[in-house]
Amino acid sequence: MDQPSGRSFMQVLCEKYSPENFPYRRGPGMGVHVPATPQGSPMKDRLNLPSVLVLNSCGITCAGDENEIAAFCAHVSELDLSDNKLEDWHEVSKIVSNVPHLEFLNLSSNPLSLSVLERRCAGSFAGVRKLVLNNSKTSWETVHTILQELPDLEELFLCLNDYETVSCSPVCCQSLKLLHITDNNLQDWTEIRKLGIMFPSLDTLILANNNLTTIEESEDSLARLFPNLRSINLHKSAGLHCWEDIDKLNSFPKLEEVKLLGIPLLQSYTTEERRKLLIARLPSIVKLNGSIVADGEREDSERFFIRYYMEFPEEEVPFRYHELVTKYGKLEPLAVVDLRPQSSVKVEVHFQDKVEEMSIRLDQTVAELKKHLKTVVQLSTSNMLLFYLDQEAPFGPEEMKYSSRALHSYGIRDGDKIYVEPRMK
């Protein structure tokens, strides 16, 4: 059979990892070594390759000589073939079947959508534990074939594949722990529930950027669908618009980590309100949006939740409010404390035998206060001495001798006194 046109896997491999392009001097274990081989060996120029091969964006269209692949890649465990031109699963199978210890395979952005993956070809993937098919437009039929032939598959990446629906596999994949299916168009919860049916052992489900709408499922059903789910990512699920959708996440019996950024429901709240309300509603989570929830933060959030809803009409108060009132009791509203610095005070200005009550700004300097007092005491600023008397100070008046010093730095309060005296010539 004629080989497909284009660059082969073996051609690219030899070019990239040749001694000229990948010198041994880069460090132990990182370079290429040409070992001695028995005389007459067809692989006299065989290279000792690293166990992780990165051959992305190299224009690969076919496998090349399978005997050479087997000789070169016997110990390779990870293979990145993303962004190449592989469009035939048969060619991919030729490569993979000759890499016996392969555990990680990245086929992202290869045009494989029109190729049918036969089960005998899929069998060559049997040892793969992590498979990346992002932006490959891989059909669900192909995914099902892969799932039936990969008994140890633990992580599957299906992002950017334009999925609007999910097709259920005829058999469950008990081994899969992580499913990364972001940036598709899975809007209806009925499609997400199919993932729970197919992957009952799922630990991590990453659904970001899918415009997911309301979670239409009973609590008992959710618990059965995702009995082992520990982490879920719902970033930018534009259809989630009510708190009841968030509350339903509590139905997952093992859920510990939630990511919920960019959801319209939360946009009207401040960053602090958003985090506290989510923590209070999700009592089992230990990590929210990538940050650990400490015990002290949880208690603060739950108390905040009580106070937040205490003035709401009874019909608008969530059930979680009553659970927390049972836990902490009914709390008093927090006192409103204005922590802004005082901007002005009323003081007594004493000059000779006159006393005048005045309001003065604390953001002004001593020099500016003198200008303000000039018309009151009929003294020029250069001929004016000011003394400040704190009503509680035990040491008597303090001269305000530095013209550029701000008044607030003296700690002046209402009722304090300022004495004005003429400068002695």
N, C-alpha and C positions, 0 to 999 in steps of 0.2 A: 504494500500500500504506500502511496506517495505521502510524504510528510507535508502537513500544512505549511504554507509559505510564512515567512517571518522569522523572527529570532527564536531559537530553542532555549529551553531551560538550561541545558548543558552548555550551550554557547555562552550565555550570559554568566553562568556560574564560573566558567574558566576565565572569562575576561575580567570579571570583578575581583576574583580571588587569586589572580595570577601573582607570582612573586613581585612583579614590577608595580602592580597596583595595590598590593596588600602585603607590604614587607614585614618580615618576621621581627624586625627591630622595634615594632610598636609595643612590644611587651610580651611576657610569657603567656602562652595560651591564646593570644589575640591574632597572631600572624599565620602565615602559610609556611609549611615545612614540606620539603620534598624528601621523603625517606628513601633509603636504599631498598630496592626490590630485587627479587630473584631474576637472574639473567633470563631473558626471553619473555618476561611478564609483559602482557599487553598494556598494563597500567604503569609503565615505568615512570611516567611523569605525574603520577597521582599526587594530589594535594591533601594535606591534613587540614580539613576545614574546621571552623568553629562549629559548635553544636547549634548555634542560632544563626540562620541564614536570612539576610534581608535583601530581597531582590525586587523591590517595588519600583514601579515606573521604569521598567527596562524594555518594554515592547515585546514581552514574551508571548508567543502564540501557540507553542507546542512544546512537547517534552524533550525530544531529542533521543539519543541512544540510551535505552533503558539499562543496559549493562553498565554503562559509565555512571549513570545516576546511582545505581546500587553500590558501585565501588566507592564513589565519592561520598555518599550521604548515609552510610550505614549507621553512623552515630548521631545524626542530626535529630534534634527534638523539637525545634521551632522553625517555622518557615513562613516568611512574609512575602506573598506574591501579589500584594495589592496593587491596583492601578496598572495592570498589564492588559494584554489583549487576548487573554484566554477566553474562547467562546465555545469550547467543546469540552464537556465533562469527561469524555474519554481521554483527552490529553491530560487533564488534571489527574485522572486516575493513574495514568502511566507514571506520573511523577510521584504521587503519594504512595503507590504500591511498592515503590522501590526505596522508600524511606521508612524502614520498619519500626523505628522508635519515635516516630512523629507524634507529638501530643498537642501542639498548637499550630493551627493553619489559618492564615489570613488571605481570603480571596476577594476582599472588598474591591469594588469598582472594576470588576472584570465583566465583560458583556456575555454573561452566561444564561440570560433569561430565555433565549430561544432553544437552548440545548436541553434534551431530555436526559436525566440521570437514571441509567438503568441500575437495578439492584446489584447486579454482579460488579458494576463499577463502584457503586457506593460501598461495597464490602471492603474495598481497599482503604477506606477511611476508618476502619474499625477501632484503631487505637487512639484516635483523636479525642482529646478531652475538652479543648477549647476551639471553637470554630467561628470565624468572623466572615459574614456574608453581607456586610453593609454595602448599600448602593450597588448591589449586583442584580437587583430586580428579580431575585430568585423566587420562583413560584412556590405556593404552598405544597403542591404535589412533589416538588423536588425536596422541600424541607421534610415532608413525611417519609420519603424514601431514605433520606439521611438518618432520620431519627430511628428508623427500623434497623439500620445497619451499624449504628454507633452505640453500643451498649454501655460505654463508659463516658459518654458526653456529659460534661458538667456545666459548660458555659456556652451560650449561643447568642450571637450578635446579628440582629436582623433590622438594623436601622436604615432609614432613607430608601426603603423599598416600595414606597407608594401603596402600602397595604391600606385598604379601606375596610376589609373584612378579614376574619380569621377562618380558615378551613380546618375543621377538627381532624386529627389523625385517627386512623382506625385502631391504633394501639397507643397506650400511654407511655411516656418516656419517664421512667422512674428515677433516672440518674441525674436529670438536669437540675442544677441548683440556682443558676443565674440566667435570666433572660433580659437582654438589652434590646428593646424594640422601639427606641425613640424616633422622633421625626418621621412618623407615618401619619396616617389620617384615620386612626381608630377612634371614632367618636362615641359609638353606642356601647354601653356596658355589656350587652349581650355578646359582643365580640370578645371582650376581656374575659368573660366567664369561661369561654372556650379554652383560654390559656390555662386556667385553673384545672380544667378537666384533663388537658393533655399533659400538664406538668405538675402532678400532685406533690412532688417533693421540693417544689420551688422555694428557695430561700430569699432570693432578691429579684424584684421585678421593677425594671426601669422603664417607665411609660412617658417620660417627659416629651413635651411638644406633640401631643396627639389630639388636642382639643376634646378631651374626654368630657362627656356630659354626665348628668346625674347618675349616681350608683344605685341602680334599680335592682335591689336584691335584699332578701330577708337576712336577718342576722345569722340565723341557723345555716342558711345556704352559703353565706360568705365563709363561715367557719369550716364548712365541708369542702368548699372549693379551694381554699388556700390554707390548709391546716398547718403548714410549716413555714409560712411566709414571715420572715424576720424584718425585711426592709422593702419599702416601696417608694418610688420617686414619681411624683405627679406634677413636677414643674410645668408651668404654663399649660395646665389643663383648663383651657378657656371656658369650658362648659360647666365647670363646678361653680355653682352660684348660690348654694345654701349650706348652712351649718350642719344640716342633717347628713349631707354627704361626708363631711369630716367625721361626724360621730360614728358613721358606719365602719370606719377604719378600726374601731375598737372591737369589731366582730372577729378580726383575724387573731386567733388565740396566742400566737407567738410574736406578734409585731412589736419591734423595739425601735426601729428607725424610720422616720418619715421625712420626705423632702417635699415642701409645698410652697414654692416661690412662683410669683407671676400669675397668681390666680385672681380673677376679678373679684371674687367674694371678699378678699382680704385687702383690696386696694384702698378702701376708704379709712382704714385704721392706720395709726402710727406704727412704726417699727416695733416699739415696745408693746403696744396693745396687741399687735398681731401675734407676737411670740408668746405673750402671757396667756392670751385666750386659747391658743392652740395647745400649749402645754397643759392647761387646766382641763381641756376637753379630751385629751389623750393621756389618760393616767398611766399607761403601761410603757410609753416610749421613754427611751434613755438618751436618744439623740434626735434633735430637730434641726433640719437644714444644715447638717454637718457639724453642729455644736452639741457637746455633751450637756444634758440637763442635770444640774447638780440638785441635791436634796433641798438645799436652801432656796434655790430658784423655783423648784416645784411648789414649795409651800407659799412663797411670795405670789406666784402665779395663781394659785388656787384661792388665796385670800383676795387677790385683785379681782378674780372672776366673781366672787360673791358680791363685792362692793359694786362691780360694774353693772350687775343685773338687779341689784336690790330695789331700784326705783322703777323697774320695768313693770308694765301690767302683767298680771298673773298669767294670762294666756300667751305671753311672749317669753316667759321665763323658761329656759331649757331645763330638762330633767337633771342635768349635771349640777345645776345650781342647788337643787334640793339635796343631792348627795353630799355636796360640799358643806352645806349648812349643817347637815347631820354630823359631819366630821369636825367642823370648827365652831359651830354655833353661829348665831346671827351677829354680825360684826357691826360696830359703829362706823359711820362714814369717817374718812380721814379728815382731820382739820386742814383747812386751806391756809397755808402759811405763805405770805408774800416774802420771798427771799431777796427781792430786788433792793439794792442799796437806796437809802433815803436820799432824795435829791435836794431837799431844802429843810431848814429848821427855823424856829422862832427863838431869837435870843434877845437879851437886854443889852443895849448899848449905853454905857455910862461915860459921860463927858462932863467934867467939873461937877456941878450939882444937878445936872440934867440926866434923866433916864428915859430912853425911848425903846419901845419894843419894835423889833424889825424882823422881817423874814429874809433870810439870806440863802443864796444858792451855794451848795457845798462843792460844786464842780469848778468854782472859780478859785483863783489864786489870792494870796494875801495882797498883792499889788492891785488886783482888780477890786477887792473889798475896800481898799483905801480910796480908790476913785469913787466908789459908791457912797462912801461915808463923807467925802469931801464937802458936799453941800450941807450935810447934816451938822457937822461940827465946825464948819467954817475954817478948816485948816487945809493947807496944801499937802499933797501926799508926801513930799519930801520932809515936811515938818511934823509928820504924824507917827506916833508910836502906838502899836496895838498890843494889848495883853489879853490872853484868853483865860477865863476862870471856869474850870470844870466844877460843877456844883458838888461833886462827890470827891474832888481831889483834896488831899490833905496838905499839899505843899504850896498852896497859894497860886496866884496868876502866873502864866507862862508867857513870856514875850514871843510875839509872832514876828520874828526878825528876818525870816527868809522870804523875800518878795515872790519867788516863783513856786513856793510850796502851796499845794492845793489844800483847801479848807477841810475836805473830808478826812485828810490824814491826821487831823487833830482829834478826831472822834467827837466832834461837836454834836450835842443833842439839844432838843427843845428845853428851854429854861436856863441854858448856860449863859454866861455873861462875857461881854467883850468891853474892855476899858480902853478909852482913847485918851492919850496924853500928848501935849505938845513936846517936841524935841527941845531939850535945853541947849541953848547956844553958848 
